[in-house]
C-alpha cells in the first residue's frame, strides 16, 4: 500500500509565499512522475506542475515564473514553492504520483489535499 501525505497549506496575503510538501511512503519501487494539481470551488481539478523522473518539468501557464516544483528522490518527496501568490491561486492543492510498487504494478495515487487561501 502507498500513501501520499501533504503539508504546508494555509492562509497567506496576496504577494506572499507558501511551500507545499508531499511525502510518498509504503511499498514503493520507484516513482515515475510527481506533481501538483489544484481544484477551486466550482471548477475542475487542473494541473499545476509535474516533474517526471529525469524528464522535463511541466507548469501550467497561470503559474509559470511564480511556482517552482522540485523533488527529493531519496526522500520520495515533492515540493511546490509558491511565490507572488494571487487570490486566484486559492484552491485545494493535491499531490499526485505515478508509482511503481514493489510488485511492479504502476498505479496513480492522490494525496488528501491541502487548502491554500490567498486573501487580505
Chimera marker file (.cmm) of the C-alpha trace (Angstrom):
<marker_set name="trace">
<marker id="1" x="0.000" y="0.000" z="0.000" r="1" g="1" b="0" radius="0.5"/>
<marker id="2" x="1.151" y="3.557" z="-0.766" r="1" g="1" b="0" radius="0.5"/>
<marker id="3" x="0.241" y="6.849" z="0.894" r="1" g="1" b="0" radius="0.5"/>
<marker id="4" x="0.805" y="10.453" z="-0.120" r="1" g="1" b="0" radius="0.5"/>
<marker id="5" x="0.746" y="12.961" z="2.730" r="1" g="1" b="0" radius="0.5"/>
<marker id="6" x="0.727" y="16.684" z="2.001" r="1" g="1" b="0" radius="0.5"/>
<marker id="7" x="1.587" y="19.589" z="4.263" r="1" g="1" b="0" radius="0.5"/>
<marker id="8" x="2.239" y="23.309" z="4.077" r="1" g="1" b="0" radius="0.5"/>
<marker id="9" x="-1.074" y="24.840" z="3.086" r="1" g="1" b="0" radius="0.5"/>
<marker id="10" x="-2.637" y="27.791" z="4.845" r="1" g="1" b="0" radius="0.5"/>
<marker id="11" x="-3.757" y="31.386" z="4.634" r="1" g="1" b="0" radius="0.5"/>
<marker id="12" x="-1.444" y="33.943" z="3.034" r="1" g="1" b="0" radius="0.5"/>
<marker id="13" x="-1.801" y="37.520" z="1.835" r="1" g="1" b="0" radius="0.5"/>
<marker id="14" x="-1.570" y="38.389" z="-1.865" r="1" g="1" b="0" radius="0.5"/>
<marker id="15" x="2.074" y="38.595" z="-2.893" r="1" g="1" b="0" radius="0.5"/>
<marker id="16" x="3.105" y="36.143" z="-0.200" r="1" g="1" b="0" radius="0.5"/>
<marker id="17" x="4.711" y="32.723" z="-0.400" r="1" g="1" b="0" radius="0.5"/>
<marker id="18" x="3.971" y="29.177" z="0.705" r="1" g="1" b="0" radius="0.5"/>
<marker id="19" x="5.810" y="25.904" z="0.319" r="1" g="1" b="0" radius="0.5"/>
<marker id="20" x="3.887" y="22.661" z="-0.049" r="1" g="1" b="0" radius="0.5"/>
<marker id="21" x="5.414" y="19.264" z="0.644" r="1" g="1" b="0" radius="0.5"/>
<marker id="22" x="4.228" y="15.772" z="-0.214" r="1" g="1" b="0" radius="0.5"/>
<marker id="23" x="5.827" y="12.579" z="1.050" r="1" g="1" b="0" radius="0.5"/>
<marker id="24" x="5.153" y="9.205" z="-0.542" r="1" g="1" b="0" radius="0.5"/>
<marker id="25" x="5.517" y="6.148" z="1.660" r="1" g="1" b="0" radius="0.5"/>
<marker id="26" x="4.773" y="2.440" z="1.511" r="1" g="1" b="0" radius="0.5"/>
<marker id="27" x="5.592" y="-0.331" z="-0.937" r="1" g="1" b="0" radius="0.5"/>
<marker id="28" x="7.464" y="1.832" z="-3.444" r="1" g="1" b="0" radius="0.5"/>
<marker id="29" x="9.914" y="0.507" z="-6.011" r="1" g="1" b="0" radius="0.5"/>
<marker id="30" x="10.206" y="3.757" z="-7.938" r="1" g="1" b="0" radius="0.5"/>
<marker id="31" x="8.263" y="6.914" z="-8.753" r="1" g="1" b="0" radius="0.5"/>
<marker id="32" x="7.777" y="7.910" z="-12.379" r="1" g="1" b="0" radius="0.5"/>
<marker id="33" x="6.063" y="11.282" z="-12.018" r="1" g="1" b="0" radius="0.5"/>
<marker id="34" x="5.292" y="13.522" z="-9.054" r="1" g="1" b="0" radius="0.5"/>
<marker id="35" x="3.188" y="16.614" z="-9.362" r="1" g="1" b="0" radius="0.5"/>
<marker id="36" x="0.615" y="19.001" z="-8.016" r="1" g="1" b="0" radius="0.5"/>
<marker id="37" x="-2.948" y="19.679" z="-9.065" r="1" g="1" b="0" radius="0.5"/>
<marker id="38" x="-5.462" y="22.123" z="-7.661" r="1" g="1" b="0" radius="0.5"/>
<marker id="39" x="-9.215" y="22.483" z="-7.525" r="1" g="1" b="0" radius="0.5"/>
<marker id="40" x="-11.001" y="25.725" z="-6.806" r="1" g="1" b="0" radius="0.5"/>
<marker id="41" x="-14.671" y="25.803" z="-5.746" r="1" g="1" b="0" radius="0.5"/>
<marker id="42" x="-16.933" y="25.148" z="-8.713" r="1" g="1" b="0" radius="0.5"/>
<marker id="43" x="-14.024" y="24.362" z="-11.027" r="1" g="1" b="0" radius="0.5"/>
<marker id="44" x="-12.401" y="21.240" z="-12.386" r="1" g="1" b="0" radius="0.5"/>
<marker id="45" x="-9.166" y="19.917" z="-10.983" r="1" g="1" b="0" radius="0.5"/>
<marker id="46" x="-6.242" y="21.245" z="-13.025" r="1" g="1" b="0" radius="0.5"/>
<marker id="47" x="-2.556" y="20.522" z="-13.347" r="1" g="1" b="0" radius="0.5"/>
<marker id="48" x="-0.278" y="22.999" z="-11.592" r="1" g="1" b="0" radius="0.5"/>
<marker id="49" x="3.110" y="21.385" z="-12.146" r="1" g="1" b="0" radius="0.5"/>
<marker id="50" x="4.531" y="17.936" z="-12.801" r="1" g="1" b="0" radius="0.5"/>
<marker id="51" x="8.047" y="16.570" z="-12.614" r="1" g="1" b="0" radius="0.5"/>
<marker id="52" x="8.862" y="13.269" z="-14.312" r="1" g="1" b="0" radius="0.5"/>
<marker id="53" x="11.843" y="11.297" z="-13.134" r="1" g="1" b="0" radius="0.5"/>
<marker id="54" x="14.651" y="12.614" z="-15.330" r="1" g="1" b="0" radius="0.5"/>
<marker id="55" x="12.249" y="14.409" z="-17.650" r="1" g="1" b="0" radius="0.5"/>
<marker id="56" x="11.092" y="17.915" z="-18.466" r="1" g="1" b="0" radius="0.5"/>
<marker id="57" x="9.128" y="19.754" z="-15.819" r="1" g="1" b="0" radius="0.5"/>
<marker id="58" x="5.685" y="20.948" z="-16.904" r="1" g="1" b="0" radius="0.5"/>
<marker id="59" x="3.932" y="24.027" z="-15.499" r="1" g="1" b="0" radius="0.5"/>
<marker id="60" x="0.507" y="25.497" z="-16.005" r="1" g="1" b="0" radius="0.5"/>
<marker id="61" x="0.735" y="28.821" z="-17.842" r="1" g="1" b="0" radius="0.5"/>
<marker id="62" x="-1.006" y="30.502" z="-14.922" r="1" g="1" b="0" radius="0.5"/>
<marker id="63" x="1.844" y="29.694" z="-12.501" r="1" g="1" b="0" radius="0.5"/>
<marker id="64" x="4.929" y="29.895" z="-14.726" r="1" g="1" b="0" radius="0.5"/>
<marker id="65" x="7.531" y="32.183" z="-13.242" r="1" g="1" b="0" radius="0.5"/>
<marker id="66" x="5.872" y="32.142" z="-9.805" r="1" g="1" b="0" radius="0.5"/>
<marker id="67" x="5.798" y="28.478" z="-8.746" r="1" g="1" b="0" radius="0.5"/>
<marker id="68" x="8.693" y="26.018" z="-8.667" r="1" g="1" b="0" radius="0.5"/>
<marker id="69" x="8.382" y="22.247" z="-8.339" r="1" g="1" b="0" radius="0.5"/>
<marker id="70" x="11.231" y="20.132" z="-7.036" r="1" g="1" b="0" radius="0.5"/>
<marker id="71" x="11.816" y="16.550" z="-5.944" r="1" g="1" b="0" radius="0.5"/>
<marker id="72" x="13.964" y="14.732" z="-3.424" r="1" g="1" b="0" radius="0.5"/>
<marker id="73" x="14.115" y="11.217" z="-4.834" r="1" g="1" b="0" radius="0.5"/>
<marker id="74" x="15.874" y="9.834" z="-1.756" r="1" g="1" b="0" radius="0.5"/>
<marker id="75" x="13.041" y="11.031" z="0.477" r="1" g="1" b="0" radius="0.5"/>
<marker id="76" x="10.275" y="10.316" z="-2.078" r="1" g="1" b="0" radius="0.5"/>
<marker id="77" x="9.159" y="13.895" z="-1.595" r="1" g="1" b="0" radius="0.5"/>
<marker id="78" x="7.908" y="16.571" z="-3.950" r="1" g="1" b="0" radius="0.5"/>
<marker id="79" x="7.755" y="20.255" z="-3.120" r="1" g="1" b="0" radius="0.5"/>
<marker id="80" x="5.909" y="23.206" z="-4.577" r="1" g="1" b="0" radius="0.5"/>
<marker id="81" x="7.365" y="26.619" z="-3.810" r="1" g="1" b="0" radius="0.5"/>
<marker id="82" x="4.675" y="29.207" z="-4.488" r="1" g="1" b="0" radius="0.5"/>
<marker id="83" x="5.705" y="32.856" z="-4.705" r="1" g="1" b="0" radius="0.5"/>
<marker id="84" x="3.813" y="36.011" z="-5.643" r="1" g="1" b="0" radius="0.5"/>
<marker id="85" x="0.563" y="34.338" z="-4.720" r="1" g="1" b="0" radius="0.5"/>
<marker id="86" x="-2.687" y="35.748" z="-6.082" r="1" g="1" b="0" radius="0.5"/>
<marker id="87" x="-6.273" y="35.369" z="-4.863" r="1" g="1" b="0" radius="0.5"/>
<marker id="88" x="-6.959" y="33.221" z="-7.932" r="1" g="1" b="0" radius="0.5"/>
<marker id="89" x="-4.441" y="30.682" z="-6.619" r="1" g="1" b="0" radius="0.5"/>
<marker id="90" x="-6.905" y="29.861" z="-3.836" r="1" g="1" b="0" radius="0.5"/>
<marker id="91" x="-7.775" y="26.169" z="-4.091" r="1" g="1" b="0" radius="0.5"/>
<marker id="92" x="-7.296" y="22.759" z="-2.578" r="1" g="1" b="0" radius="0.5"/>
<marker id="93" x="-3.918" y="21.516" z="-3.748" r="1" g="1" b="0" radius="0.5"/>
<marker id="94" x="-3.477" y="17.794" z="-4.356" r="1" g="1" b="0" radius="0.5"/>
<marker id="95" x="-0.274" y="15.838" z="-4.637" r="1" g="1" b="0" radius="0.5"/>
<marker id="96" x="-0.201" y="13.219" z="-7.385" r="1" g="1" b="0" radius="0.5"/>
<marker id="97" x="2.311" y="10.471" z="-8.081" r="1" g="1" b="0" radius="0.5"/>
<marker id="98" x="2.636" y="7.657" z="-10.577" r="1" g="1" b="0" radius="0.5"/>
<marker id="99" x="4.262" y="4.938" z="-8.517" r="1" g="1" b="0" radius="0.5"/>
<marker id="100" x="5.768" y="1.594" z="-9.387" r="1" g="1" b="0" radius="0.5"/>
<marker id="101" x="5.130" y="-0.670" z="-6.425" r="1" g="1" b="0" radius="0.5"/>
<marker id="102" x="7.420" y="-3.395" z="-5.149" r="1" g="1" b="0" radius="0.5"/>
<marker id="103" x="5.212" y="-5.845" z="-7.071" r="1" g="1" b="0" radius="0.5"/>
<marker id="104" x="5.910" y="-3.756" z="-10.209" r="1" g="1" b="0" radius="0.5"/>
<marker id="105" x="2.321" y="-2.550" z="-10.530" r="1" g="1" b="0" radius="0.5"/>
<marker id="106" x="2.037" y="1.025" z="-11.850" r="1" g="1" b="0" radius="0.5"/>
<marker id="107" x="-0.629" y="2.995" z="-10.011" r="1" g="1" b="0" radius="0.5"/>
<marker id="108" x="-1.643" y="6.644" z="-9.878" r="1" g="1" b="0" radius="0.5"/>
<marker id="109" x="-2.036" y="7.932" z="-6.314" r="1" g="1" b="0" radius="0.5"/>
<marker id="110" x="-3.523" y="11.106" z="-4.851" r="1" g="1" b="0" radius="0.5"/>
<marker id="111" x="-2.963" y="12.868" z="-1.570" r="1" g="1" b="0" radius="0.5"/>
<marker id="112" x="-5.795" y="14.049" z="0.637" r="1" g="1" b="0" radius="0.5"/>
<marker id="113" x="-5.415" y="17.688" z="-0.386" r="1" g="1" b="0" radius="0.5"/>
<marker id="114" x="-4.279" y="20.814" z="1.431" r="1" g="1" b="0" radius="0.5"/>
<marker id="115" x="-6.116" y="24.127" z="1.399" r="1" g="1" b="0" radius="0.5"/>
<marker id="116" x="-4.336" y="27.236" z="0.134" r="1" g="1" b="0" radius="0.5"/>
<marker id="117" x="-6.169" y="30.516" z="0.646" r="1" g="1" b="0" radius="0.5"/>
<marker id="118" x="-4.811" y="33.794" z="-0.685" r="1" g="1" b="0" radius="0.5"/>
<marker id="119" x="-6.652" y="36.714" z="0.838" r="1" g="1" b="0" radius="0.5"/>
<marker id="120" x="-6.041" y="40.035" z="2.540" r="1" g="1" b="0" radius="0.5"/>
<link id1="1" id2="2" r="1" g="1" b="0" radius="0.2"/>
<link id1="2" id2="3" r="1" g="1" b="0" radius="0.2"/>
<link id1="3" id2="4" r="1" g="1" b="0" radius="0.2"/>
<link id1="4" id2="5" r="1" g="1" b="0" radius="0.2"/>
<link id1="5" id2="6" r="1" g="1" b="0" radius="0.2"/>
<link id1="6" id2="7" r="1" g="1" b="0" radius="0.2"/>
<link id1="7" id2="8" r="1" g="1" b="0" radius="0.2"/>
<link id1="8" id2="9" r="1" g="1" b="0" radius="0.2"/>
<link id1="9" id2="10" r="1" g="1" b="0" radius="0.2"/>
<link id1="10" id2="11" r="1" g="1" b="0" radius="0.2"/>
<link id1="11" id2="12" r="1" g="1" b="0" radius="0.2"/>
<link id1="12" id2="13" r="1" g="1" b="0" radius="0.2"/>
<link id1="13" id2="14" r="1" g="1" b="0" radius="0.2"/>
<link id1="14" id2="15" r="1" g="1" b="0" radius="0.2"/>
<link id1="15" id2="16" r="1" g="1" b="0" radius="0.2"/>
<link id1="16" id2="17" r="1" g="1" b="0" radius="0.2"/>
<link id1="17" id2="18" r="1" g="1" b="0" radius="0.2"/>
<link id1="18" id2="19" r="1" g="1" b="0" radius="0.2"/>
<link id1="19" id2="20" r="1" g="1" b="0" radius="0.2"/>
<link id1="20" id2="21" r="1" g="1" b="0" radius="0.2"/>
<link id1="21" id2="22" r="1" g="1" b="0" radius="0.2"/>
<link id1="22" id2="23" r="1" g="1" b="0" radius="0.2"/>
<link id1="23" id2="24" r="1" g="1" b="0" radius="0.2"/>
<link id1="24" id2="25" r="1" g="1" b="0" radius="0.2"/>
<link id1="25" id2="26" r="1" g="1" b="0" radius="0.2"/>
<link id1="26" id2="27" r="1" g="1" b="0" radius="0.2"/>
<link id1="27" id2="28" r="1" g="1" b="0" radius="0.2"/>
<link id1="28" id2="29" r="1" g="1" b="0" radius="0.2"/>
<link id1="29" id2="30" r="1" g="1" b="0" radius="0.2"/>
<link id1="30" id2="31" r="1" g="1" b="0" radius="0.2"/>
<link id1="31" id2="32" r="1" g="1" b="0" radius="0.2"/>
<link id1="32" id2="33" r="1" g="1" b="0" radius="0.2"/>
<link id1="33" id2="34" r="1" g="1" b="0" radius="0.2"/>
<link id1="34" id2="35" r="1" g="1" b="0" radius="0.2"/>
<link id1="35" id2="36" r="1" g="1" b="0" radius="0.2"/>
<link id1="36" id2="37" r="1" g="1" b="0" radius="0.2"/>
<link id1="37" id2="38" r="1" g="1" b="0" radius="0.2"/>
<link id1="38" id2="39" r="1" g="1" b="0" radius="0.2"/>
<link id1="39" id2="40" r="1" g="1" b="0" radius="0.2"/>
<link id1="40" id2="41" r="1" g="1" b="0" radius="0.2"/>
<link id1="41" id2="42" r="1" g="1" b="0" radius="0.2"/>
<link id1="42" id2="43" r="1" g="1" b="0" radius="0.2"/>
<link id1="43" id2="44" r="1" g="1" b="0" radius="0.2"/>
<link id1="44" id2="45" r="1" g="1" b="0" radius="0.2"/>
<link id1="45" id2="46" r="1" g="1" b="0" radius="0.2"/>
<link id1="46" id2="47" r="1" g="1" b="0" radius="0.2"/>
<link id1="47" id2="48" r="1" g="1" b="0" radius="0.2"/>
<link id1="48" id2="49" r="1" g="1" b="0" radius="0.2"/>
<link id1="49" id2="50" r="1" g="1" b="0" radius="0.2"/>
<link id1="50" id2="51" r="1" g="1" b="0" radius="0.2"/>
<link id1="51" id2="52" r="1" g="1" b="0" radius="0.2"/>
<link id1="52" id2="53" r="1" g="1" b="0" radius="0.2"/>
<link id1="53" id2="54" r="1" g="1" b="0" radius="0.2"/>
<link id1="54" id2="55" r="1" g="1" b="0" radius="0.2"/>
<link id1="55" id2="56" r="1" g="1" b="0" radius="0.2"/>
<link id1="56" id2="57" r="1" g="1" b="0" radius="0.2"/>
<link id1="57" id2="58" r="1" g="1" b="0" radius="0.2"/>
<link id1="58" id2="59" r="1" g="1" b="0" radius="0.2"/>
<link id1="59" id2="60" r="1" g="1" b="0" radius="0.2"/>
<link id1="60" id2="61" r="1" g="1" b="0" radius="0.2"/>
<link id1="61" id2="62" r="1" g="1" b="0" radius="0.2"/>
<link id1="62" id2="63" r="1" g="1" b="0" radius="0.2"/>
<link id1="63" id2="64" r="1" g="1" b="0" radius="0.2"/>
<link id1="64" id2="65" r="1" g="1" b="0" radius="0.2"/>
<link id1="65" id2="66" r="1" g="1" b="0" radius="0.2"/>
<link id1="66" id2="67" r="1" g="1" b="0" radius="0.2"/>
<link id1="67" id2="68" r="1" g="1" b="0" radius="0.2"/>
<link id1="68" id2="69" r="1" g="1" b="0" radius="0.2"/>
<link id1="69" id2="70" r="1" g="1" b="0" radius="0.2"/>
<link id1="70" id2="71" r="1" g="1" b="0" radius="0.2"/>
<link id1="71" id2="72" r="1" g="1" b="0" radius="0.2"/>
<link id1="72" id2="73" r="1" g="1" b="0" radius="0.2"/>
<link id1="73" id2="74" r="1" g="1" b="0" radius="0.2"/>
<link id1="74" id2="75" r="1" g="1" b="0" radius="0.2"/>
<link id1="75" id2="76" r="1" g="1" b="0" radius="0.2"/>
<link id1="76" id2="77" r="1" g="1" b="0" radius="0.2"/>
<link id1="77" id2="78" r="1" g="1" b="0" radius="0.2"/>
<link id1="78" id2="79" r="1" g="1" b="0" radius="0.2"/>
<link id1="79" id2="80" r="1" g="1" b="0" radius="0.2"/>
<link id1="80" id2="81" r="1" g="1" b="0" radius="0.2"/>
<link id1="81" id2="82" r="1" g="1" b="0" radius="0.2"/>
<link id1="82" id2="83" r="1" g="1" b="0" radius="0.2"/>
<link id1="83" id2="84" r="1" g="1" b="0" radius="0.2"/>
<link id1="84" id2="85" r="1" g="1" b="0" radius="0.2"/>
<link id1="85" id2="86" r="1" g="1" b="0" radius="0.2"/>
<link id1="86" id2="87" r="1" g="1" b="0" radius="0.2"/>
<link id1="87" id2="88" r="1" g="1" b="0" radius="0.2"/>
<link id1="88" id2="89" r="1" g="1" b="0" radius="0.2"/>
<link id1="89" id2="90" r="1" g="1" b="0" radius="0.2"/>
<link id1="90" id2="91" r="1" g="1" b="0" radius="0.2"/>
<link id1="91" id2="92" r="1" g="1" b="0" radius="0.2"/>
<link id1="92" id2="93" r="1" g="1" b="0" radius="0.2"/>
<link id1="93" id2="94" r="1" g="1" b="0" radius="0.2"/>
<link id1="94" id2="95" r="1" g="1" b="0" radius="0.2"/>
<link id1="95" id2="96" r="1" g="1" b="0" radius="0.2"/>
<link id1="96" id2="97" r="1" g="1" b="0" radius="0.2"/>
<link id1="97" id2="98" r="1" g="1" b="0" radius="0.2"/>
<link id1="98" id2="99" r="1" g="1" b="0" radius="0.2"/>
<link id1="99" id2="100" r="1" g="1" b="0" radius="0.2"/>
<link id1="100" id2="101" r="1" g="1" b="0" radius="0.2"/>
<link id1="101" id2="102" r="1" g="1" b="0" radius="0.2"/>
<link id1="102" id2="103" r="1" g="1" b="0" radius="0.2"/>
<link id1="103" id2="104" r="1" g="1" b="0" radius="0.2"/>
<link id1="104" id2="105" r="1" g="1" b="0" radius="0.2"/>
<link id1="105" id2="106" r="1" g="1" b="0" radius="0.2"/>
<link id1="106" id2="107" r="1" g="1" b="0" radius="0.2"/>
<link id1="107" id2="108" r="1" g="1" b="0" radius="0.2"/>
<link id1="108" id2="109" r="1" g="1" b="0" radius="0.2"/>
<link id1="109" id2="110" r="1" g="1" b="0" radius="0.2"/>
<link id1="110" id2="111" r="1" g="1" b="0" radius="0.2"/>
<link id1="111" id2="112" r="1" g="1" b="0" radius="0.2"/>
<link id1="112" id2="113" r="1" g="1" b="0" radius="0.2"/>
<link id1="113" id2="114" r="1" g="1" b="0" radius="0.2"/>
<link id1="114" id2="115" r="1" g="1" b="0" radius="0.2"/>
<link id1="115" id2="116" r="1" g="1" b="0" radius="0.2"/>
<link id1="116" id2="117" r="1" g="1" b="0" radius="0.2"/>
<link id1="117" id2="118" r="1" g="1" b="0" radius="0.2"/>
<link id1="118" id2="119" r="1" g="1" b="0" radius="0.2"/>
<link id1="119" id2="120" r="1" g="1" b="0" radius="0.2"/>
</marker_set>
